[in-house]
Amino acid sequence: MKFKRQNAGNLKRVKTGWRTPRGHHSAQKEKRKYRSAMPNIGYRKPKNKRGLHPSGSKEVIIKSINDLEGLTKGAVVRLSRMGVKKKVEIINLCVKKGLRIINFKKPEERVKSLVESLKNARVLKLKRKELRVKKREEERKKREEEAKKKEQEKKSGEEVVKLKKKGAEAESKKEVAEDEKVRSSKKTSK
């Protein structure tokens, strides 16, 4: 029997875990019939039945394959949290030994679904890996293309600079030639 705290169903903030009522006029404390029961002597189970599963056998929590050693047929087993591969192995061993698993109603079906989920996970993992590889290759190609474009821009920029220099040199030569002509014409006119 589970004992509920006073007003656990009425108020959202009051949780169901047991607390002794301490109110001066508490109906539950006064043990009125219309209130829920309080824990008292006599509610406890006999010593030989305490901590057992309702079927009457002892409940064992399994964390690894080693925990299955020494268990006989008909024992009640509860699997703790673990990975899928390990869970599949332990469920198969339990079925072979004839142990009852509390966590799953139909262990054979559960094993099939777990194996399918494992296969699907592997396929998804491979697809993700392929996508990552493709993405990296595309990024690498983009970087190479950008580098080539930059090199071409540099070369074209250098050519433009060279042309400008040549043009400037040609202009300066023309200016120098013109200056000389002007000077020579001045000398001749004197």
N, CA, C and O of each residue as an XYZ file, in Angstrom:
760
protein
N       0.840     -1.178      0.000
C       0.000      0.000      0.000
C       0.886      1.244      0.000
O       1.858      1.330      0.752
N       0.535      2.206     -0.857
C       1.310      3.436     -0.929
C       0.570      4.524     -0.165
O      -0.604      4.788     -0.423
N       1.256      5.144      0.764
C       0.646      6.206      1.567
C       0.919      7.549      0.912
O       2.064      7.888      0.613
N      -0.152      8.312      0.693
C      -0.017      9.607      0.038
C      -0.022     10.726      1.069
O      -0.653     10.622      2.122
N       0.676     11.770      0.752
C       0.727     12.949      1.604
C      -0.618     13.679      1.578
O      -1.322     13.665      0.568
N      -0.954     14.295      2.660
C      -2.205     15.052      2.754
C      -2.233     16.161      1.702
O      -1.251     16.883      1.528
N      -3.370     16.293      0.996
C      -3.584     17.290     -0.058
C      -2.727     17.077     -1.301
O      -2.564     18.001     -2.098
N      -2.172     15.869     -1.485
C      -1.319     15.612     -2.644
C      -2.118     15.692     -3.941
O      -1.583     16.130     -4.960
N      -3.357     15.288     -3.927
C      -4.173     15.344     -5.133
C      -4.819     16.698     -5.348
O      -5.213     17.011     -6.472
N      -4.941     17.499     -4.327
C      -5.641     18.773     -4.427
C      -4.738     19.921     -4.872
O      -5.160     20.796     -5.628
N      -3.503     19.910     -4.400
C      -2.594     21.014     -4.715
C      -1.461     20.510     -5.604
O      -0.855     19.473     -5.334
N      -1.191     21.249     -6.651
C      -0.173     20.827     -7.614
C       1.229     20.834     -6.996
O       2.051     19.974     -7.313
N       1.496     21.784     -6.132
C       2.836     21.920     -5.554
C       3.142     20.844     -4.516
O       4.306     20.643     -4.169
N       2.110     20.144     -4.008
C       2.312     19.117     -2.989
C       2.528     17.781     -3.678
O       1.628     17.279     -4.351
N       3.705     17.201     -3.518
C       4.036     15.918     -4.136
C       3.424     14.778     -3.330
O       2.960     14.981     -2.208
N       3.426     13.560     -3.917
C       2.733     12.427     -3.286
C       3.552     11.749     -2.194
O       3.000     10.970     -1.416
N       4.854     12.022     -2.113
C       5.700     11.362     -1.097
C       5.192     11.613      0.314
O       4.749     12.716      0.635
N       5.257     10.597      1.147
C       4.659     10.671      2.479
C       5.339     11.682      3.390
O       6.565     11.729      3.479
N       4.519     12.499      4.071
C       4.938     13.377      5.159
C       3.842     13.301      6.215
O       2.656     13.296      5.885
N       4.237     13.242      7.476
C       3.252     13.170      8.558
C       2.481     14.479      8.653
O       3.098     15.545      8.670
N       1.142     14.434      8.717
C       0.375     15.677      8.844
C       0.586     16.303     10.219
O       0.514     15.611     11.234
N       0.852     17.629     10.255
C       1.156     18.291     11.527
C       0.138     19.382     11.878
O       0.317     20.115     12.851
N      -0.906     19.480     11.096
C      -1.910     20.517     11.342
C      -2.674     20.278     12.639
O      -2.872     19.136     13.053
N      -3.095     21.354     13.268
C      -3.791     21.273     14.567
C      -5.121     20.540     14.438
O      -5.480     19.748     15.309
N      -5.861     20.800     13.346
C      -7.167     20.178     13.146
C      -7.170     19.248     11.937
O      -8.207     19.079     11.296
N      -6.033     18.646     11.616
C      -5.928     17.800     10.424
C      -6.797     16.555     10.566
O      -6.683     15.811     11.540
N      -7.667     16.339      9.578
C      -8.560     15.182      9.614
C      -7.766     13.890      9.433
O      -8.097     12.856     10.014
N      -6.718     13.965      8.622
C      -5.897     12.770      8.416
C      -5.151     12.414      9.700
O      -5.021     11.240     10.045
N      -4.675     13.411     10.388
C      -3.961     13.171     11.652
C      -4.915     12.592     12.701
O      -4.520     11.763     13.521
N      -6.158     13.032     12.666
C      -7.156     12.517     13.610
C      -7.719     11.161     13.174
O      -8.567     10.580     13.851
N      -7.228     10.668     12.026
C      -7.579      9.338     11.496
C      -9.067      9.204     11.208
O      -9.701      8.219     11.587
N      -9.605     10.191     10.547
C     -10.997     10.119     10.122
C     -11.118      9.119      8.984
O     -10.181      8.956      8.203
N     -12.267      8.444      8.877
C     -12.444      7.369      7.906
C     -12.399      7.863      6.464
O     -11.965      7.127      5.577
N     -12.829      9.072      6.219
C     -12.888      9.576      4.852
C     -11.537     10.097      4.351
O     -11.429     10.529      3.204
N     -10.518     10.058      5.195
C      -9.174     10.468      4.795
C      -8.313      9.244      4.517
O      -8.619      8.144      4.979
N      -7.222      9.439      3.751
C      -6.346      8.302      3.421
C      -5.616      7.821      4.676
O      -5.422      8.570      5.633
N      -5.223      6.555      4.639
C      -4.591      5.927      5.806
C      -3.184      6.455      6.028
O      -2.528      6.967      5.121
N      -2.745      6.308      7.287
C      -1.383      6.695      7.649
C      -0.590      5.438      7.948
O      -1.169      4.439      8.376
N       0.748      5.458      7.731
C       1.541      4.268      8.011
C       1.509      3.915      9.497
O       1.708      4.778     10.351
N       1.259      2.658      9.794
C       1.200      2.160     11.171
C       1.760      0.748     11.227
O       2.014      0.126     10.196
N       1.946      0.263     12.414
C       2.365     -1.117     12.584
C       1.257     -2.014     12.035
O       0.077     -1.772     12.290
N       1.632     -3.041     11.289
C       0.659     -3.965     10.741
C       0.563     -3.883      9.225
O       0.024     -4.790      8.590
N       1.083     -2.803      8.634
C       1.054     -2.693      7.179
C       2.239     -3.409      6.531
O       2.206     -3.675      5.329
N       3.262     -3.720      7.282
C       4.477     -4.302      6.726
C       4.236     -5.736      6.300
O       3.372     -6.418      6.851
N       5.014     -6.202      5.301
C       4.915     -7.583      4.830
C       5.713     -8.489      5.752
O       6.578     -8.012      6.486
N       5.438     -9.789      5.727
C       6.253    -10.725      6.506
C       7.710    -10.683      6.051
O       7.986    -10.353      4.898
N       8.635    -11.010      6.936
C      10.065    -10.902      6.645
C      10.472    -11.702      5.421
O      11.271    -11.234      4.610
N       9.929    -12.904      5.281
C      10.360    -13.759      4.174
C       9.823    -13.281      2.822
O      10.271    -13.774      1.786
N       8.875    -12.335      2.801
C       8.326    -11.837      1.539
C       8.767    -10.411      1.216
O       8.410     -9.886      0.162
N       9.535     -9.775      2.100
C       9.968     -8.403      1.857
C      11.011     -8.339      0.745
O      11.928     -9.158      0.694
N      10.861     -7.364     -0.137
C      11.831     -7.155     -1.212
C      11.692     -8.129     -2.362
O      12.532     -8.129     -3.262
N      10.650     -8.969     -2.365
C      10.450     -9.931     -3.441
C       9.510     -9.360     -4.491
O       8.719     -8.456     -4.223
N       9.616     -9.899     -5.666
C       8.697     -9.552     -6.746
C       7.333    -10.152     -6.411
O       7.280    -11.171     -5.721
N       6.231     -9.564     -6.870
C       4.904    -10.126     -6.549
C       4.739    -11.600     -6.929
O       3.889    -12.295     -6.372
N       5.557    -12.079     -7.885
C       5.480    -13.497     -8.248
C       6.069    -14.389     -7.153
O       5.849    -15.600     -7.159
N       6.813    -13.803     -6.216
C       7.369    -14.552     -5.096
C       8.853    -14.839     -5.224
O       9.461    -15.324     -4.269
N       9.454    -14.560     -6.363
C      10.889    -14.805     -6.524
C      11.663    -13.497     -6.363
O      11.110    -12.408     -6.519
N      12.951    -13.627     -6.049
C      13.775    -12.450     -5.800
C      14.090    -11.736     -7.113
O      14.381    -12.369     -8.128
N      14.026    -10.430     -7.070
C      14.295     -9.614     -8.256
C      15.783     -9.264     -8.280
O      16.326     -8.760     -7.297
N      16.442     -9.541     -9.426
C      17.875     -9.288     -9.561
C      18.085     -8.245    -10.652
O      17.526     -8.349    -11.744
N      18.900     -7.238    -10.340
C      19.227     -6.204    -11.330
C      20.496     -6.631    -12.053
O      21.515     -6.921    -11.427
N      20.421     -6.664    -13.378
C      21.532     -7.123    -14.206
C      22.214     -5.919    -14.837
O      21.579     -5.111    -15.515
N      23.536     -5.810    -14.599
C      24.314     -4.720    -15.189
C      25.326     -5.242    -16.200
O      25.770     -4.497    -17.073
N      25.697     -6.529    -16.087
C      26.639     -7.130    -17.028
C      26.322     -8.615    -17.175
O      25.468     -9.151    -16.468
N      27.010     -9.266    -18.089
C      26.783    -10.698    -18.337
C      27.190    -11.520    -17.116
O      26.614    -12.578    -16.864
N      28.172    -11.044    -16.363
C      28.637    -11.776    -15.173
C      27.549    -11.893    -14.109
O      27.560    -12.835    -13.317
N      26.613    -10.950    -14.084
C      25.537    -10.990    -13.086
C      24.556    -12.137    -13.322
O      23.788    -12.488    -12.427
N      24.578    -12.727    -14.532
C      23.660    -13.825    -14.848
C      24.133    -15.160    -14.266
O      23.359    -16.112    -14.166
N      25.406    -15.217    -13.885
C      25.941    -16.463    -13.325
C      25.277    -16.768    -11.985
O      25.104    -15.882    -11.149
N      24.915    -18.008    -11.799
C      24.329    -18.430    -10.532
C      22.822    -18.274    -10.462
O      22.213    -18.683     -9.474
N      22.210    -17.700    -11.470
C      20.751    -17.563    -11.479
C      20.120    -18.826    -12.053
O      20.583    -19.365    -13.058
N      19.070    -19.285    -11.407
C      18.406    -20.511    -11.859
C      17.167    -20.168    -12.668
O      16.749    -19.012    -12.728
N      16.586    -21.184    -13.288
C      15.400    -20.991    -14.112
C      14.250    -20.464    -13.254
O      14.034    -20.920    -12.132
N      13.526    -19.506    -13.798
C      12.384    -18.936    -13.085
C      12.717    -17.688    -12.288
O      11.818    -17.065    -11.725
N      13.981    -17.309    -12.227
C      14.359    -16.094    -11.496
C      13.838    -14.862    -12.254
O      13.680    -14.885    -13.475
N      13.583    -13.807    -11.509
C      13.081    -12.566    -12.096
C      14.251    -11.602    -12.268
O      15.010    -11.348    -11.333
N      14.381    -11.065    -13.499
C      15.529    -10.241    -13.843
C      15.041     -8.873    -14.306
O      14.055     -8.763    -15.036
N      15.750     -7.830    -13.867
C      15.490     -6.479    -14.370
C      16.798     -5.969    -14.966
O      17.839     -5.999    -14.310
N      16.740     -5.499    -16.220
C      17.942     -4.995    -16.885
C      18.128     -3.524    -16.555
O      17.193     -2.730    -16.645
N      19.361     -3.170    -16.168
C      19.657     -1.763    -15.912
C      19.957     -1.083    -17.244
O      19.936     -1.727    -18.292
N      20.235      0.219    -17.201
C      20.540      0.947    -18.430
C      21.874      0.478    -18.985
O      22.862      0.365    -18.260
N      21.884      0.207    -20.287
C      23.111     -0.230    -20.948
C      22.969     -0.016    -22.445
O      21.910      0.383    -22.929
N      24.040     -0.282    -23.171
C      24.020     -0.127    -24.616
C      23.196     -1.214    -25.284
O      22.866     -2.230    -24.673
N      22.868     -0.982    -26.553
C      21.984     -1.893    -27.280
C      22.644     -3.244    -27.510
O      22.001     -4.278    -27.326
N      23.910     -3.260    -27.907
C      24.595     -4.533    -28.189
C      24.620     -5.423    -26.947
O      24.299     -6.610    -27.006
N      25.003     -4.828    -25.838
C      25.079     -5.560    -24.578
C      23.691     -6.045    -24.151
O      23.539     -7.163    -23.660
N      22.695     -5.202    -24.342
C      21.327     -5.550    -23.975
C      20.835     -6.751    -24.772
O      20.189     -7.643    -24.222
N      21.144     -6.777    -26.080
C      20.732     -7.892    -26.938
C      21.374     -9.189    -26.456
O      20.700    -10.216    -26.368
N      22.675     -9.154    -26.142
C      23.373    -10.353    -25.637
C      22.722    -10.868    -24.355
O      22.449    -12.061    -24.224
N      22.480     -9.970    -23.424
C      21.927    -10.375    -22.126
C      20.507    -10.917    -22.278
O      20.152    -11.897    -21.624
N      19.697    -10.298    -23.123
C      18.331    -10.791    -23.332
C      18.363    -12.200    -23.919
O      17.601    -13.070    -23.495
N      19.247    -12.425    -24.897
C      19.356    -13.764    -25.487
C      19.760    -14.803    -24.445
O      19.207    -15.902    -24.415
N      20.723    -14.458    -23.592
C      21.151    -15.389    -22.541
C      20.020    -15.664    -21.552
O      19.850    -16.801    -21.111
N      19.253    -14.646    -21.202
C      18.131    -14.819    -20.276
C      17.078    -15.747    -20.867
O      16.530    -16.601    -20.170
N      16.801    -15.574    -22.155
C      15.809    -16.431    -22.808
C      16.283    -17.877    -22.811
O      15.495    -18.790    -22.566
N      17.591    -18.094    -23.092
C      18.145    -19.457    -23.095
C      18.065    -20.097    -21.709
O      17.750    -21.279    -21.579
N      18.353    -19.301    -20.676
C      18.337    -19.828    -19.304
C      16.924    -19.958    -18.744
O      16.725    -20.622    -17.727
N      15.952    -19.340    -19.386
C      14.574    -19.405    -18.906
C      14.287    -18.415    -17.792
O      13.429    -18.662    -16.944
N      14.994    -17.301    -17.787
C      14.774    -16.264    -16.780
C      13.675    -15.316    -17.244
O      13.519    -15.076    -18.442
N      12.929    -14.789    -16.314
C      11.849    -13.865    -16.631
C      12.376    -12.428    -16.554
O      12.931    -12.017    -15.534
N      12.199    -11.676    -17.630
C      12.672    -10.296    -17.680
C      11.481     -9.375    -17.421
O      10.478     -9.435    -18.131
N      11.597     -8.524    -16.401
C      10.499     -7.639    -16.020
C      10.354     -6.481    -16.995
O       9.241     -6.051    -17.295
N      11.481     -5.978    -17.490
C      11.452     -4.777    -18.322
C      10.665     -4.966    -19.617
O      10.042     -4.022    -20.103
N      10.685     -6.173    -20.180
C      10.063     -6.421    -21.478
C       9.034     -7.537    -21.360
O       9.275     -8.560    -20.719
N       7.874     -7.320    -21.996
C       6.844     -8.350    -21.979
C       7.202     -9.487    -22.929
O       7.060    -10.661    -22.587
N       7.673     -9.127    -24.137
C       8.034    -10.135    -25.141
C       9.487     -9.921    -25.541
O       9.765     -9.138    -26.449
N      10.429    -10.610    -24.872
C      11.861    -10.354    -25.115
C      12.303    -10.662    -26.543
O      13.167     -9.969    -27.080
N      11.724    -11.695    -27.169
C      12.147    -12.056    -28.531
C      11.852    -10.918    -29.510
O      12.675    -10.582    -30.361
N      10.654    -10.331    -29.370
C      10.298     -9.211    -30.232
C      11.180     -7.999    -29.955
O      11.566     -7.269    -30.867
N      11.487     -7.804    -28.682
C      12.347     -6.684    -28.300
C      13.734     -6.826    -28.917
O      14.323     -5.849    -29.379
N      14.252     -8.070    -28.919
C      15.577     -8.313    -29.513
C      15.544     -7.977    -30.997
O      16.465     -7.339    -31.509
N      14.482     -8.404    -31.698
C      14.370     -8.110    -33.133
C      14.361     -6.608    -33.380
O      15.059     -6.112    -34.264
N      13.567     -5.888    -32.594
C      13.488     -4.434    -32.792
C      14.833     -3.767    -32.481
O      15.234     -2.824    -33.163
N      15.526     -4.260    -31.449
C      16.835     -3.684    -31.102
C      17.857     -3.945    -32.211
O      18.648     -3.063    -32.547
N      17.840     -5.151    -32.777
C      18.778     -5.486    -33.858
C      18.492     -4.610    -35.082
O      19.415     -4.115    -35.728
N      17.204     -4.423    -35.394
C      16.840     -3.549    -36.518
C      17.310     -2.119    -36.277
O      17.838     -1.469    -37.178
N      17.113     -1.639    -35.056
C      17.546     -0.267    -34.748
C      19.065     -0.138    -34.862
O      19.580      0.896    -35.286
N      19.782     -1.216    -34.471
C      21.245     -1.208    -34.617
C      21.642     -1.103    -36.086
O      22.518     -0.319    -36.450
N      20.976     -1.916    -36.938
C      21.285     -1.881    -38.372
C      20.990     -0.499    -38.943
O      21.794      0.062    -39.687
N      19.828      0.040    -38.583
C      19.467      1.372    -39.071
C      20.472      2.417    -38.618
O      20.833      3.317    -39.376
N      20.922      2.289    -37.373
C      21.906      3.243    -36.846
C      23.210      3.154    -37.628
O      23.837      4.171    -37.923
N      23.615      1.924    -37.963
C      24.859      1.751    -38.735
C      24.719      2.373    -40.114
O      25.619      3.063    -40.593
N      23.562      2.116    -40.755
C      23.329      2.677    -42.088
C      23.352      4.194    -42.027
O      23.980      4.845    -42.862
N      22.666      4.760    -41.035
C      22.657      6.218    -40.885
C      24.056      6.768    -40.644
O      24.423      7.820    -41.166
N      24.834      6.036    -39.842
C      26.196      6.472    -39.547
C      27.027      6.505    -40.824
O      27.775      7.452    -41.065
N      26.886      5.449    -41.652
C      27.633      5.406    -42.911
C      27.208      6.543    -43.837
O      28.049      7.178    -44.474
N      25.893      6.799    -43.912
C      25.410      7.886    -44.764
C      25.955      9.229    -44.297
O      26.385     10.051    -45.107
N      25.933      9.447    -42.978
C      26.468     10.708    -42.442
C      27.938     10.859    -42.786
O      28.403     11.943    -43.140
N      28.672      9.737    -42.675
C      30.099      9.780    -42.968
C      30.325     10.125    -44.438
O      31.184     10.947    -44.758
N      29.553      9.495    -45.338
C      29.676      9.793    -46.762
C      29.362     11.265    -47.040
O      30.060     11.919    -47.816
N      28.315     11.777    -46.404
C      27.965     13.189    -46.592
C      29.080     14.104    -46.112
O      29.397     15.105    -46.755
N      29.678     13.748    -44.963
C      30.790     14.561    -44.442
C      31.959     14.573    -45.422
O      32.563     15.615    -45.676
N      32.274     13.371    -45.980
C      33.392     13.264    -46.923
C      33.106     14.111    -48.165
O      33.981     14.835    -48.640
N      31.870     14.020    -48.695
C      31.504     14.807    -49.871
C      31.614     16.301    -49.584
O      32.140     17.066    -50.392
N      31.113     16.696    -48.428
C      31.158     18.101    -48.059
C      32.597     18.603    -47.972
O      32.914     19.698    -48.436
N      33.464     17.781    -47.368
C      34.878     18.178    -47.265
C      35.508     18.318    -48.637
O      36.267     19.255    -48.884
N      35.190     17.368    -49.552
C      35.748     17.444    -50.899
C      35.267     18.711    -51.612
O      36.048     19.402    -52.265
N      33.970     19.003    -51.478
C      33.437     20.213    -52.102
C      34.110     21.463    -51.552
O      34.454     22.374    -52.306
N      34.298     21.505    -50.225
C      34.960     22.656    -49.611
C      36.400     22.787    -50.103
O      36.881     23.890    -50.362
N      37.083     21.640    -50.228
C      38.466     21.655    -50.711
C      38.520     22.194    -52.145
O      39.376     23.012    -52.481
N      37.575     21.712    -52.996
C      37.530     22.192    -54.381
C      37.261     23.694    -54.433
O      37.885     24.411    -55.216
N      36.336     24.170    -53.604
C      36.037     25.603    -53.560
C      37.270     26.410    -53.181
O      37.567     27.449    -53.770
N      37.992     25.890    -52.159
C      39.205     26.595    -51.723
C      40.231     26.655    -52.850
O      40.862     27.689    -53.070
N      40.398     25.516    -53.577
C      41.353     25.489    -54.693
C      40.949     26.474    -55.782
O      41.787     27.199    -56.317
N      39.639     26.494    -56.110
C      39.158     27.432    -57.133
C      39.393     28.874    -56.710
O      39.826     29.695    -57.518
N      39.110     29.187    -55.451
C      39.337     30.535    -54.941
C      40.817     30.902    -55.018
O      41.174     32.024    -55.376
N      41.676     29.930    -54.674
C      43.117     30.189    -54.738
C      43.538     30.473    -56.186
O      44.332     31.379    -56.440
N      42.992     29.681    -57.142
C      43.320     29.908    -58.556
C      42.854     31.288    -59.008
O      43.574     31.999    -59.708
N      41.633     31.659    -58.598
C      41.113     32.977    -58.967
C      42.000     34.085    -58.421
O      42.299     35.056    -59.116
N      42.418     33.929    -57.166
C      43.288     34.947    -56.566
C      44.605     35.052    -57.329
O      45.108     36.149    -57.573
N      45.166     33.876    -57.709
C      46.419     33.895    -58.464
C      46.222     34.595    -59.807
O      47.048     35.408    -60.223
N      45.103     34.264    -60.487
C      44.826     34.910    -61.769
C      44.657     36.419    -61.589
O      45.148     37.204    -62.401
N      43.958     36.822    -60.519
C      43.790     38.252    -60.257
C      45.140     38.921    -60.009
O      45.401     40.030    -60.475
N      46.000     38.204    -59.251
C      47.333     38.767    -58.987
C      48.098     38.939    -60.297
O      48.707     39.980    -60.545
N      48.053     37.874    -61.150
C      48.776     37.938    -62.422
C      48.228     39.057    -63.298
O      48.980     39.840    -63.880
N      46.891     39.114    -63.380
C      46.295     40.169    -64.205
C      46.608     41.545    -63.612
O      46.840     42.507    -64.344
N      46.612     41.627    -62.285
C      46.958     42.880    -61.614
C      48.398     43.267    -61.881
O      48.707     44.442    -62.084
N      49.289     42.269    -61.879
C      50.700     42.539    -62.170
C      50.866     42.995    -63.622
O      51.642     43.902    -63.921
N      50.111     42.337    -64.522
C      50.185     42.737    -65.930
C      49.705     44.173    -66.105
O      50.310     44.954    -66.840
N      48.610     44.516    -65.424
C      48.092     45.874    -65.500
C      49.131     46.865    -64.976
O      49.345     47.928    -65.559
N      49.769     46.495    -63.867
C      50.804     47.364    -63.298
C      51.958     47.516    -64.277
O      52.492     48.609    -64.464
N      52.342     46.383    -64.909
C      53.428     46.453    -65.903
C      53.051     47.351    -67.068
O      53.838     48.180    -67.526
N      51.812     47.160    -67.538
C      51.353     48.006    -68.644
C      51.346     49.475    -68.240
O      51.755     50.345    -69.009
N      50.882     49.736    -67.036
C      50.872     51.114    -66.549
C      52.297     51.658    -66.490
O      52.553     52.798    -66.878
N      53.224     50.825    -65.996
C      54.615     51.261    -65.911
C      55.166     51.552    -67.299
O      55.841     52.556    -67.528
N      54.852     50.627    -68.235
C      55.333     50.831    -69.607
C      54.744     52.116    -70.184
O      55.429     52.912    -70.825
N      53.445     52.284    -69.930
C      52.781     53.499    -70.428
C      53.396     54.742    -69.802
O      53.607     55.753    -70.472
N      53.682     54.649    -68.497
C      54.279     55.795    -67.807
C      55.679     56.050    -68.344
O      56.084     57.196    -68.542
N      56.421     54.955    -68.579
C      57.772     55.121    -69.126
C      57.710     55.745    -70.520
O      58.494     56.632    -70.857
N      56.768     55.265    -71.314
C      56.632     55.807    -72.673
C      56.278     57.290    -72.611
O      56.827     58.111    -73.347
N      55.352     57.608    -71.717
C      54.967     59.017    -71.573
C      56.156     59.856    -71.107
O      56.386     60.958    -71.604
N      56.907     59.316    -70.145
C      58.058     60.075    -69.646
C      59.103     60.250    -70.754
O      59.755     61.291    -70.842
N      59.257     59.221    -71.598
C      60.200     59.335    -72.723
C      59.721     60.406    -73.692
O      60.511     61.200    -74.202
N      58.403     60.417    -73.939
C      57.856     61.439    -74.840
C      58.089     62.827    -74.256
O      58.479     63.760    -74.958
N      57.835     62.939    -72.938
C      58.019     64.234    -72.281
C      59.481     64.676    -72.364
O      59.789     65.837    -72.633
N      60.373     63.705    -72.121
C      61.801     64.018    -72.185
C      62.180     64.445    -73.607
O      62.932     65.400    -73.805
N      61.642     63.716    -74.588
C      61.932     64.051    -75.984
C      61.382     65.438    -76.321
O      62.043     66.227    -76.995
N      60.190     65.722    -75.855
C      59.604     67.032    -76.096
C      60.431     68.140    -75.440
O      60.688     69.193    -76.023
N      60.843     67.844    -74.174
C      61.679     68.830    -73.479
C      62.972     69.089    -74.250
O      63.423     70.227    -74.375
N      63.548     68.018    -74.756
C      64.797     68.198    -75.521
C      64.546     69.019    -76.783
O      65.353     69.866    -77.165
N      63.402     68.745    -77.424
C      63.064     69.498    -78.631
C      62.915     70.977    -78.304
O      63.395     71.858    -79.017
N      62.222     71.207    -77.182
C      62.003     72.584    -76.768
C      63.340     73.241    -76.477
O      63.575     74.369    -76.911
N      64.211     72.570    -75.762
C      65.516     73.113    -75.427
C      66.360     73.372    -76.682
O      67.010     74.407    -76.836
N      66.311     72.376    -77.563
C      67.118     72.528    -78.803
C      66.549     73.662    -79.642
O      67.309     74.404    -80.264
N      65.231     73.812    -79.673
C      64.654     74.920    -80.441
C      65.012     76.254    -79.798
O      65.223     77.232    -80.514
N      65.087     76.325    -78.482
C      65.474     77.548    -77.787
C      66.923     77.878    -78.098
O      67.277     79.036    -78.323
N      67.782     76.814    -78.109
C      69.196     77.056    -78.402
C      69.369     77.555    -79.829
O      70.168     78.457    -80.080
N      68.646     76.991    -80.740
C      68.752     77.392    -82.132
C      68.212     78.811    -82.350
O      68.719     79.562    -83.182
N      67.176     79.158    -81.586
C      66.598     80.496    -81.744
C      67.531     81.551    -81.181
O      67.486     82.692    -81.639
N      68.364     81.230    -80.220
C      69.276     82.219    -79.662
C      70.365     82.441    -80.618
O      71.261     83.243    -80.357
